[in-house]
Amino acid sequence: MSRWRLIIGIGCMVGCTACGGGGLGFGGGSGKALVTVNGKAITEGDIDFLGTINPRLKSQAGTPFGQKQIVDNLLEQELLYQESARRGLDKDPKVRAKADLYSRVIIAQAVLDDELEKAAQKHYNEHKDEFEKVEMSHLLIRFKGAGTDAEKKGAKDGATRSEPQALQLANQLKERLDKGEEFAKLAKEYSEDPGSKNAGGLLGKVWKQEPRLERRGYGPLLEKAFSMKVGEVAGPIKTQEGYHLMALTKGVEAQSFDDAKQSIFFKLQGDLRTKFLVDLKQKAKIEYAKGTEEAPKPQTPPAGEKPEGTAPPNAPSPAGPTPAPGSPEAPSPAPQP
């Protein structure tokens, strides 16, 4: 991670709030002071606040080394801020204009965050079954023609075993399990699923429409798992890969909204932003000045022809240099790890 990337990303927050009080301020000054810079304290509350903005920073701050990196970045940012203020640059009109731009970007983002939070809560309330998980294991017995070539890797006998032979073996193993033999031990010995065999057949925590298992045609296993009791063994169950024996190792656990919301945000945010902006544009009175209306897309020239005005290779851009990170043309108001 580039320390300057993080410094630029959080600079506007630290810079705009570090001008008063005994600490940086954006974390409320709460918690233990981790370091002081000329009387300004960087506190645990400051680190916690950054974690609410960027979950990856929250994860990073969870380790002593990661927290030290963040503190050192904030320390350097505070030194730069204090020196800039000492020189009076915080009152420079150009600097204030850039700070105002960052402020507008952050406030504009706030309404999207608010809409996303509401949409995520609604999605969670209406699809709670998506956030109920169980932990399951399986033991796979393949037969000739079952699964893809890639899935057959690790199967010693599955490529030549007939389907009746596979079913017979699965039933024999089920009888042994019913008599008390350990599921994980038999899975390590007999399972022909190379992805879970060495882990005793463990497939981990799954929900009813778990994508990674649905793609493998394991829908019947998922459906069965949510009707089983912990410790129960079921099967044989046939899928496109062969015959399965399965065991439920942990019962239904409901994921809280706070634990689930980041994955919901990721799922919803793209479409939500687009739809929200369409709605705002429809409600707003937008008037383009003459000559600034949305221009039609340029026509694609025939194959082999260059469009008129194409600059020769290595020619300088008429628009000038690419703006540097943190410039008004490319604001970076949020922390980036």
Secondary structure, 3 states (H helix, E strand, C coil): CCHHHHHHHHHHHHHHHCCCCCECCCCCCCCCEEEEECCEEEEHHHHHHHHHHCHHHHHHCCCHHHHHHHHHHHHHHHHHHHHHHHCCHHHCHHHHHHHHHHHHHHHHHHHHHHHHHHHHHHHHHHCHHHHEEEEEEEEEECCCCCCCCCCCCCCCCCCCCCHHHHHHHHHHHHHHHHCCCCHHHHHHHHCCCCCCHHHCCEEEEECCCCHHHHCCCCHHHHHHHCCCCCCCEEEEEEECCEEEEEEEEEEEEECCHHHHHHHHHHHHHHHHHHHHHHHHHHHCCCCCCCCCCCCCCCCCCCCCCCCCCCCCCCCCCCCCCCCCCCCCCCCCCCCCC
